[in-house]
Amino acid sequence: MKSEPARLEIFLARLAFLLCGKSVYKTFADGLPVAGGERVLDFGCGMGTVAYYVAQKLPHGSLTCLDISERWLKACRKTLRNFRNIDYLHGESVALPGENFDLAYCHFVLHDIPESELASVIPALARSLKPGGTLVFREPLEQIKKLNLIKRLVEQNRLLLKDSRITDIPLMGNALESVYIKY
Ligand SMILES: C[S@@+](CC[C@H](N)C(=O)[O-])C[C@H]1O[C@@H](n2cnc3c(N)ncnc32)[C@H](O)[C@@H]1O
């Protein structure tokens, strides 16, 4: 069971968002394949750091923000209070509807999930994508063992690598950014 964040953690995340929102989260959002009408999933949305920028790119689409933590989801609702194209989902990925999303993204989430849970989380994420849909993740490079497991699980679930690169993220260090397409 995932523990809830302390108030201080939420405060620090909000501060990082205010100080580095554009250089960290907007750059990631700008790289996502969003034209404006897609159904998009932010898996592990936290306080809505990336979602804040993605929601602005979806005038005709919708964004589902999912988090296992009620407190993070509450903070996310606050960040996104001015947007009307958002759904909020609390809980586990296994409850996700099948073949529903054009795009799902995970920003610094998968490395945080225990290996035993990744074995069900990643298939559920893959199932939730429409055929031809895209999965994008950005995860810290230092967790190389976890990254190798993530890559293996992703490729076992009908997702084909389209693009992968290492980027240096302000305050966060090197991260692996990968894009997969569901076949
Ligand atoms: C490091 S935070 C990143 C939040 C946000 N994506 C960002 O980059 O600011 C990781 C988030 O993943 C969520 N999380 C962890 N395990 C999860 C799971 N199994 N299902 C959904 N969310 C999860 C946590 O509650 C937390 O909000």
PDBQT file of the ligand as one rigid body, heavy atoms in Angstrom, charges set to zero:
ROOT
HETATM    1  C1  LIG A 201       7.471  11.232  -8.032  1.00  0.00    +0.000 C 
HETATM    2  S1  LIG A 201       5.729  11.460  -8.135  1.00  0.00    +0.000 S 
HETATM    3  C2  LIG A 201       5.585  12.143  -9.789  1.00  0.00    +0.000 C 
HETATM    4  C3  LIG A 201       4.326  12.941  -9.948  1.00  0.00    +0.000 C 
HETATM    5  C4  LIG A 201       4.184  13.644 -11.310  1.00  0.00    +0.000 C 
HETATM    6  N1  LIG A 201       4.070  12.687 -12.380  1.00  0.00    +0.000 N 
HETATM    7  C5  LIG A 201       5.336  14.597 -11.515  1.00  0.00    +0.000 C 
HETATM    8  O1  LIG A 201       6.231  14.297 -12.295  1.00  0.00    +0.000 OA
HETATM    9  O2  LIG A 201       5.339  15.654 -10.882  1.00  0.00    +0.000 OA
HETATM   10  C6  LIG A 201       5.113   9.810  -8.345  1.00  0.00    +0.000 C 
HETATM   11  C7  LIG A 201       3.599   9.753  -8.336  1.00  0.00    +0.000 C 
HETATM   12  O3  LIG A 201       3.178   8.444  -8.720  1.00  0.00    +0.000 OA
HETATM   13  C8  LIG A 201       2.120   8.043  -7.886  1.00  0.00    +0.000 C 
HETATM   14  N2  LIG A 201       2.080   6.568  -7.860  1.00  0.00    +0.000 N 
HETATM   15  C9  LIG A 201       2.966   5.725  -7.309  1.00  0.00    +0.000 A 
HETATM   16  N3  LIG A 201       2.598   4.442  -7.496  1.00  0.00    +0.000 NA
HETATM   17  C10 LIG A 201       1.440   4.465  -8.214  1.00  0.00    +0.000 A 
HETATM   18  C11 LIG A 201       0.560   3.479  -8.740  1.00  0.00    +0.000 A 
HETATM   19  N4  LIG A 201       0.785   2.167  -8.551  1.00  0.00    +0.000 N 
HETATM   20  N5  LIG A 201      -0.536   3.874  -9.413  1.00  0.00    +0.000 NA
HETATM   21  C12 LIG A 201      -0.773   5.204  -9.612  1.00  0.00    +0.000 A 
HETATM   22  N6  LIG A 201       0.015   6.191  -9.144  1.00  0.00    +0.000 NA
HETATM   23  C13 LIG A 201       1.112   5.837  -8.459  1.00  0.00    +0.000 A 
HETATM   24  C14 LIG A 201       2.454   8.661  -6.534  1.00  0.00    +0.000 C 
HETATM   25  O4  LIG A 201       1.336   8.730  -5.671  1.00  0.00    +0.000 OA
HETATM   26  C15 LIG A 201       2.969  10.025  -6.969  1.00  0.00    +0.000 C 
HETATM   27  O5  LIG A 201       1.952  10.965  -7.104  1.00  0.00    +0.000 OA
ENDROOT
TORSDOF 0
